[in-house]
Amino acid sequence: MTSKRFFSPVNLRKNSVPIISIYGDDENRTLTKLIWTFIPGYDVQISNPKTPEELYNEAYGSAVVFVIVQNNLDENVKLAEDLSEIKGVVADIVAITPEQDIRQRLHILSAKFDAIYNLEIFDSNEFHKIFLHKLKKGMMRLNARLQEDEYETFLGFLSVSADAFIVFDRQRRIFYVSEHYLEINPASAETFVRGTPVQKVFEAVTEEMGVMPDDPRYQESADFWMRLSGEHEFNLDNGTHLRLTAVDLPGGQGTIVSATNITAYKRQEKALAEKQEQLERALAAEQEASSLQKQFISMVSHEFRTPLAIVDGNAQIIERRINDLPVEETKRRLKTIRSAVSRTVSMMEAVLSSNLLKTGKMDIHIEEFSLKELISQLCSEQADLARSHKMILNLDGLPDTLYLDRKILTLVLTNLLANAVKYTPNDEPQISISGFVEGDMVIIKIEDNGVGIPQDELKRVFERFFRASTSVGIPGSGVGLSLVNDLVHVHKGKIEMQSEVDKGTVVTLTLPVNLPLEAMTVKH
């Protein structure tokens, strides 16, 4: 048998015009010319392949194939069998022979030809009708086969797609389901067959995913499937995220619904959101630290003024009265100077060794010391600077020692005492300081008979840079009480103030005696 080549239907379908193939016609093209007279108005073409290879090649696109066979020994007899073995050939294979012997004609026909004719009958009207009938049927079969080829090719393209999708036809019934979609919904594979309506698809999907009608996701999913348009993101109980996208096919031929697993994308999105949140928190912390550092610089400059003023005041007195100042008073003032210098150094060490320079925040360092002695020392320093002020101390209610933060208490009490002195400029200035323990709280009261503060301004006295209207003409920055308030809160305490204009002010400081250990850094 003559060797045959088999061609891809994709390549062959490039020629969309049906072919009438005539193999073995004579030199005058007698049969070809006759067939031309039968087909006016038909969109077909006639081909005369010269070799069996050419015939096999074009037979796939032929509506009718004519083979000239001289007798039963002609090699062309084998062509019918060869053509019948080519998958997709739908044309009738017709033998045209001059053979008159009935037995020989049957032998030729039995070689898998669909019909056999003599040239002599071609002139009859009956053959004309027979030919046109075969041509029309061949064209119909060819068109049907080409459509099937297109469908198979379409399915072939879809099968290699990495996407998971369902194609619905105009009636919103399944036309095709990709293998990848079946992998996402394996339990629904029997439902996902050609012709299944979209309602059944929705019911199968939600059932497999375990989404019941009372689940909010059920109605959201129903809206998407019944609408078959737009996008819908579905979050499964196992943490998988699916994005369903419905797109209309051209010409209203249907809709394709694709399913994309976006779990990795969602995780990345979440990680990015968390990272962004971390960065925003870090930025906010940095901004807060920067703000606190600015406040801290202001606080440091404010707090260093008091001990420096003590040093300067006592140094001036010693300088003016160096020749007539009693030795004991000179020693006392020198001791005061040294104490102020020591406090300044202590404050600087605390600043350099704490987190203040980095974060603007102060840690608590608890130690055992005598609060009585600290208050007495600070009052003595203020008295040296303001000798006209009378200091009245009542500290008998305080125990010999307490566990508190000495540095914080020094800053707080220095500020409060300095304010009491500064805002009591009258003829008989008097400042009373009392201290006692009540339960697990230590209470310190500082009372003066100074200018006082209007009632409607009391709620603002702890605001940074706020100064009462009664402080006009008295130097100050409005930083001290804000700092005191912050420090007292660091020490888990509270500060309260009562005042009356021209009568004076009472500041009450309440601090816990026993702070929780996790809230402090303990110094032994």
Secondary structure, 3 states (H helix, E strand, C coil): CCCCCCCCHHHHCCCCCCEEEEECCCCCCHHHHHHHHHCCCCCCEEECCCCHHHHHHHHCCEEEEEEECCCCCCCCHHHHHHHHCCCCCCCEEEEECCCCCHHHHHHHHCCCCCEEECHHHHHCHHHHHHHHHHHHHHHHHHHHHHHHHHHHHHHHHHHCCCCEEEEECCCCEEEEECHHHHHHCHHHCCCCCCCCEHHHHHHHHHHHCCCCCCCHHHHHHHHHHHHCCEEEEEECCCCCEEEEEEEECHHHCCEEEEEEECHHHHHHHHHHHHHHHHHHHHHHHHHHHHHHHHHHHHHHHHHHHHHHHHHHHHHHHHHHCCCCCCHHHHHHHHHHHHHHHHHHHHHHHHHHHCCHHHHCCCCCEEEEECHHHHHHHHHHHHHHHCCCCEEEEEEEECCCCEEECHHHHHHHHHHHHHHHHHCCCCCCCEEEEEEEEECCEEEEEEEECCCCCCHHHHHHCCCCCCCCHHHCCCCCCCCHHHHHHHHHHHCCCEEEEEEECCCEEEEEEEEECCCCHHHCEECC
